[in-house]
Amino acid sequence: MKRDVGVDMPYKIMHMGIYVVIETKTGLILMWDKKTSVHIKLSASFKGNVCGLCGNYDGNANNDFTTRSQSLVVNAMEFGNGWKVSPNCPDAKVPKDPCTSNPYRRSWALKQCSIIKSKVFAACHPQVDPTPYFDACVYDSCACDSGGDCECFCTSVAAYAAACNEANVCVSWRTPNLCPLFCDYYNGPDQCEWHYKPCGVPCMRTCRNPSGTCSSQIPGLEGNCYPLLHRAAAIKVP
């Protein structure tokens, strides 16, 4: 979209933690981690008024697999093919299990992804079932066999951590040896250094948000390092 001088655009772009967030005036929010994860959120005004691959937002997950022809199906591949942009496009086929195609990846994927079912996320397990996230993690980690293998794994674990965060369970799972984002792992919490927040920070006034107002639609997002404390040096003038 072209931006003319003085024209108010119907969206705004923000950098929040490790995410780029696009918030539109109509109530659509896109959150991208600048890697392989995209989250889409809609305001309540869209309930029951949308359709497509993300469901119909009517509060009932059992009818989300509704095709363009309004047929309710149970097979994910049939559902996806029902929303082809052009009927001339060939139907997608069920892919082979990547762990079967790349058996040398399976043991590594199972070991790495086991963190989702480990005590690290124990507090979240009663709130968010880890099984589908573990299965997706193994699948993706087996599939990334031509580079970016750690990125696929880290994104999968981050997806579960984000789901835990939305369930009000904050899990600090990253370390310098596991999907590191830390700049202050060895710093004390009271030091005037750059700090990382695994589940975002409360809404505050910053240079990027001078008004100090935040959207209620945007959840707490995993945060990059930022100055926790600010100290001013006083100069004594004779």
C-alpha positions in Angstrom: 0.0 0.0 0.0 1.3 3.4 -0.9 1.7 5.8 1.9 1.0 9.4 1.0 2.1 12.2 3.3 -0.5 12.8 6.0 -2.5 9.7 5.1 -3.5 7.5 8.1 -2.8 3.9 7.2 -5.4 1.3 8.3 -2.7 -0.8 10.1 0.4 -0.4 12.2 3.5 -2.4 12.4 5.2 -3.1 15.7 8.3 -4.9 16.9 7.4 -6.8 20.1 10.0 -9.1 21.5 11.2 -11.5 18.8 8.0 -10.8 16.8 6.9 -8.5 14.1 3.2 -7.6 14.8 0.8 -6.1 12.2 -2.4 -4.8 13.8 -5.2 -3.6 11.5 -8.0 -1.3 12.4 -10.5 -4.0 11.4 -9.3 -6.2 14.2 -7.0 -8.6 12.4 -3.6 -9.2 14.0 -0.7 -11.1 12.4 2.3 -12.1 14.6 5.5 -13.4 12.9 8.6 -14.5 14.6 10.7 -13.7 11.5 11.3 -17.4 11.0 8.8 -20.1 10.5 5.9 -19.3 12.8 2.9 -17.1 12.1 0.0 -16.5 14.5 -3.4 -15.0 13.3 -5.8 -13.4 15.8 -9.2 -11.9 15.1 -11.3 -9.6 17.3 -14.6 -10.8 18.6 -16.5 -9.0 15.9 -15.4 -11.6 13.4 -17.0 -14.5 15.3 -19.1 -16.6 13.0 -18.3 -14.4 10.1 -15.2 -16.0 8.6 -14.4 -19.3 6.8 -11.4 -21.1 5.4 -8.4 -23.0 6.5 -8.4 -21.4 9.9 -11.9 -22.4 10.7 -15.1 -20.3 11.1 -14.5 -18.9 14.6 -17.9 -19.8 16.0 -16.5 -21.3 19.2 -17.1 -24.9 18.0 -13.9 -26.7 16.9 -15.9 -29.7 15.7 -17.1 -28.0 12.5 -13.9 -26.2 11.5 -13.2 -28.7 8.7 -15.9 -27.2 6.5 -15.0 -27.0 2.8 -15.8 -24.2 0.4 -18.9 -26.1 -0.7 -20.1 -26.2 3.0 -19.4 -29.9 3.4 -18.2 -31.0 6.8 -15.3 -33.5 6.4 -13.0 -35.2 8.9 -9.9 -35.7 6.8 -7.4 -32.8 7.0 -6.2 -33.3 3.4 -9.7 -33.3 2.0 -10.4 -30.2 3.9 -7.3 -28.5 2.6 -8.0 -29.5 -1.0 -11.5 -28.1 -0.5 -10.1 -24.6 -0.3 -7.9 -24.6 -3.4 -7.7 -21.2 -5.0 -8.1 -22.6 -8.5 -9.9 -25.9 -9.4 -7.2 -26.4 -12.0 -4.6 -26.9 -9.2 -4.0 -30.6 -8.5 -5.1 -32.0 -5.2 -2.4 -32.2 -2.6 -1.4 -35.8 -1.6 -0.7 -37.1 1.8 3.0 -36.8 2.4 5.2 -39.6 3.6 6.1 -39.7 7.2 9.4 -37.7 7.3 10.7 -39.9 10.1 10.2 -42.9 7.9 11.8 -41.1 4.9 14.7 -39.9 7.0 15.2 -42.6 9.6 18.5 -41.2 10.6 16.7 -38.1 12.0 14.1 -40.0 14.1 16.3 -40.7 17.2 17.6 -37.1 17.2 14.0 -35.7 16.8 12.6 -37.9 19.6 15.4 -36.9 22.0 15.2 -33.2 21.3 11.4 -32.9 21.3 11.2 -34.9 24.6 11.6 -31.5 26.4 8.0 -30.8 25.7 6.9 -33.8 27.8 9.7 -33.3 30.4 9.6 -31.7 33.8 10.6 -28.4 32.2 7.0 -28.0 31.1 5.4 -30.0 33.9 3.4 -27.0 35.2 1.8 -26.6 31.8 0.9 -30.2 31.1 -2.4 -30.1 33.1 -3.4 -27.0 31.2 -2.3 -27.7 27.6 -2.0 -31.3 26.3 1.7 -31.7 25.2 1.0 -34.7 22.9 0.0 -33.0 19.7 2.8 -30.5 20.1 5.3 -33.3 20.7 4.1 -35.1 17.7 4.3 -32.0 15.5 7.8 -31.3 16.9 9.0 -34.8 15.9 7.4 -34.6 12.5 8.9 -31.2 11.7 12.3 -32.0 13.1 12.5 -35.1 11.0 11.4 -33.2 7.9 14.1 -30.5 8.2 16.9 -32.6 6.9 18.5 -30.1 4.4 19.4 -27.3 6.8 17.5 -25.3 9.4 17.0 -28.5 11.5 17.5 -26.7 14.8 15.2 -23.8 13.7 12.4 -26.3 13.0 12.8 -27.9 16.4 13.1 -24.6 18.3 10.0 -23.2 16.6 8.0 -26.3 17.5 8.9 -26.0 21.2 8.3 -22.3 21.1 4.8 -23.0 19.8 4.0 -25.1 22.9 5.6 -22.5 25.2 3.3 -19.9 23.6 0.2 -22.1 24.1 1.3 -22.4 27.8 1.7 -18.7 28.1 -1.9 -18.2 26.8 -3.0 -20.6 29.5 -1.3 -18.4 32.0 1.7 -20.8 32.6 5.0 -19.1 31.9 7.8 -21.5 31.1 11.4 -20.3 30.8 12.8 -23.2 28.7 15.6 -21.7 26.6 19.2 -22.0 27.7 22.6 -21.0 26.1 22.7 -24.6 24.7 19.1 -25.0 23.7 17.5 -22.6 21.2 19.4 -19.6 22.8 18.0 -16.1 22.8 19.5 -15.1 26.1 21.8 -12.1 26.5 21.6 -12.1 30.3 21.6 -15.8 31.3 24.5 -15.2 33.8 23.4 -11.7 34.9 21.6 -11.1 38.2 18.0 -9.8 38.0 19.0 -6.6 39.7 21.8 -5.7 37.4 21.6 -2.9 34.9 21.9 -5.1 31.9 19.8 -6.3 29.0 17.2 -8.8 30.0 15.1 -11.5 28.3 11.5 -12.2 29.2 10.1 -15.6 28.2 6.5 -14.5 28.3 6.7 -10.8 27.4 6.6 -7.8 29.6 3.6 -5.7 31.0 2.4 -2.9 28.8 4.7 0.1 29.3 5.7 3.4 27.8 8.7 3.0 25.5 10.2 4.9 22.6 8.2 2.6 20.2 5.0 3.0 22.4 5.1 6.5 23.7 1.4 6.5 24.7 1.9 3.4 26.9 -1.3 1.8 25.5 -1.4 -1.8 24.3 -3.9 -3.9 22.4 -5.9 -6.3 24.6 -5.9 -8.7 21.6 -2.1 -9.2 21.6 -1.0 -11.7 24.2 2.3 -11.5 26.0 5.0 -12.3 23.5 8.4 -13.8 24.1 10.7 -10.9 24.4 14.2 -10.1 23.2 16.6 -8.5 25.7 15.9 -5.0 26.8 17.3 -2.6 29.5 15.7 -3.5 32.7 17.0 -0.6 34.7 18.1 2.9 33.7 20.7 4.7 35.7 21.5 8.3 35.3 25.0 9.6 36.0 25.1 12.9 37.9 27.8 15.4 37.1 28.8 17.8 39.8 29.4 21.2 38.5 31.5 23.6 40.6 
